[in-house]
Every structure is written in C-alpha cells, then in structure tokens.
Amino acid sequence: MLGNFSPVTRGLLSISILLIFIACQLFWLGRAWRLVERWTISRITQRLLQFGLVFAYVFLFAYNVTWGERSSTPTELTLRAALLDAPFRWWILASLLGFLILLPFSFLERLRRGVVWAYRKLLALPAPSSSSLSSSSRRTFLEQAATVACATPFVAGAYGLFYGRLNLETTQRHIRLARCPKAFEGFRIAQLSDIHIGPFMTRQEVSRYVEIANGLKADLVALTGDFVTWDPATQESVVEALAGLRAPYGVFGCLGNHELWTETQDSITQLFAACGIRILRQQRAPITIRGEALNLIGVDYQGRPGPRSRRKVIARSYLQSVEPLVQPDTVNILLSHNPNSFDRAAELGVDLSLAGHTHGGQVTLEFIHPSLTPSRLITSYVKGWFEKNGAQLYVNRGIGTIGVPVRLGARPEITLFELTRG
C-alpha cells in the first residue's frame, strides 16, 4: 500500500505505523490491567486474571504473526480460524481505531488543564477544589464521550466481521459507448473480482456468489483477478467454485497481484482453461455477434514499473505490451486488475477498463471525508465509475477481504454492465 512513495517515505511511514501500533497495544493492555484491579475480588484472583489476559494476548499475537501465517490456508471456516484468527484481527483493527479516536480527547483534556493552570498561575489564583461540581461534570462528560467514541470501532468492527463482509450488493450500470456496434446494444457483462478464497471466503460462499452471478443472465462474465491470497494450494478450490459460471459468450478473466506473488499465474491459468474459462494474459479475444465484434483484452497484474516523475508514476509505463492488441475500429474493453493502468488505457484508445484490486477501501470512513480510506494510498481510483477523455473505468469493490476479515463502508460487489450506444 506504500508503493507510490519513495523508499525513505515508506520507511518513515512504516516506523510511524509500528510505533503507533505498539503504543496502542500497550495502552489497551494497561487499561485492561487497571480495570481488573478495580474489581472487588481477592488479590490473587486479580493477578491470575491479569496475567491470564497478558498470556492470551501474547499467544494470539505469536500465533497470528508466526505459525498461523505459515500454516496452510483452509477454504472452509474452521474452528481454528473462528477462534484464533478472526478475534485477533478484529481486535487489532478495532483497538487501533479506538486508540486513534481517543488521542484527540486526551489532547484536548491536557490542553484544557494546561490553559487553566497557566491562567491561574498568571493571576495567582488558588487551585480549584477537586470536588467542585463544574469540574466533576466536565470530567464526567469527557469520560463518557471518550468511552462512547472508543467503543464505536469495536462495535463497527464486529458488524463488519459478521455482516458487512457478506452483505453483497449487485450493482447495475449502463455504459454508453460511442463506437458500440448495433448488435451489442443491450449486451450484458457481469464482473466479479478479488475473490481471495480462504476461511473467511469459503468455497461454499464463492459458489453462492456464482449462483447469484448466473441469475443475472449476463451475456459474458469478466473476472478481474486475485483469486487466491497467500496460499498457492487454494487455487484448485477457487477454480472449482468459479467453474460453475455460465454465460453464452464465455467467461474471461485476468490475473491479479496475488497470483503474481504466489507464483500461480501459469498453473491457475491452466486450471481455468480446463474448466472452459479463458484467462487473457497480454491477449485479446474478439466477441462476435451477427458479424459485428467488440475487442476484449486482458493483461497480467500491472505493477509500478520503471521511471517516476517528481510527483507521480509516469502513466506510460503501464500496459507496455497492449498497444498492438487495441483495435482502432471497434470497441475495446480491457480487463486489468490494477486501476492505475487506466490513464495509459485512455491514451491507447481503450473504451472501457474493468478493474478491482482496491476492495473499495474495505474499511473506509468516506462518509466522514473522502480521503479516509486506505486504498487512496495506492490509487485515486478507489471504487465505482470514472471517465477520462472519453474512456471509462469501473473499479469493482470485490468479494473477498485481505488481512482483516471486515468490511465497513465498502460492501462486496458483483457488477452487471449493460452496453448501450451513444
């Protein structure tokens, strides 16, 4: 997510995030320790509970960052994933957000105390009674407000874990294309992206989404990458689940960064081919109806290659092998996992680009401010429809999750496009 920054900036950001994380975890452990001390129980019982909490935290942390990460990834929701993976990841997300929310309250309270202290020192006023009604009321209000604010991420995280990540939305959009052949008026394309099969996007769940996609009666299905997450052994399961997709003009796809990182690009392409699904890798496929055609292009993951200007990656470094695949006399539709390739696609004359990669932010607070989504660290094309110089892009929010099995403000999505002339 820090790929668009210089190495020095990435290093500073990484250190800052690490320090904030450490401070956050020490803060919450300290709060839990003091909370147990307030309970009217024996001293021995308090110590047993306190050390039990510390042991449980250390165990879950060690499991998730060492052995748990290296173990094979199931494609079913196992007891291990439900009891060891999900609670810890929910805790990491919620505790970090709660800590960041608490910081302004703590800063304002310390600022208020400092101003009052300086004011009284300046005027040589006596210190106020700690039992004064106004001081007590103000302190109680601030404590209650801080408690409610800090509790919100924990509640929201639980919502995103148990409901938000499965709350699928079927988005329908008309795409007007100036060069759309008459035979393709009303042609329907269903897009699925970012499956990330695993314990929190099981094979059965993927099969359910396949049934939903088939129910849309699309003429063509487009898959835009990231079928697996970290474990190459899961590729057979995701292919078997997606093999149930049906469309009169075929099922096509491209590969994502996780196929690149897991070194499954060749093997998963072969598995898909055996099921009748064609993965386009720097290739094109003409889709023909009654003698008229549109040109479907697919590429492997477009990373951040080569030269940089002072402020941004030079767009021309993307899609270097695509120019010969673009047909100037017809509609060109590009399947490219990374939406950052859109600028170059627009230059090449691609009419419509379909992408994924961002998960729509996955955990986003865009209802507060548009910049409050992690995906903006890697792209300005986070989700939805974009237009540039007559070219169009749609960024699908995807189905699965990465890292934390939580979705907030970015529902999973299957998109249905209907092509129209105009």
ABEGO torsion letter per residue (X at the ends): XAAABBAAAAAAAAAAAAAAAAAAAAAAAAAAAAAAAABBBBAAAAAAAAAAAAAAAAAAAAAAABAAAABBBBABBBAAAAAAAAAAAAAAAAAAAAAAAAAAAAAAAAAAAAAAAAAAAAAGBBBBBAABAAAAAAAAAAAAAAAAAAAAAAAAAAAAAAAAAABBBBBBBBBBBAABBAAABGBBBBBBBGAGBEAABBAAAAAAAAAAAAAAGBABBBBAEGABBABAAAAAAAAAAAAABBBAAEBBBBBBAAAAAAGAAAAAAAAAAAAGBBBBBGBBBBBBBGGBBBBBBBBBBBBBBEBBBAABBBAAABGAAAAAABBAABBBBBBBABAAAAAAAAAAGBABBBBBGAGGGGBBAAAABAABBAAAAABABABEBBBBGGBBBBBBAEABBBGBBBBBGBBBBBBBBBBBBX
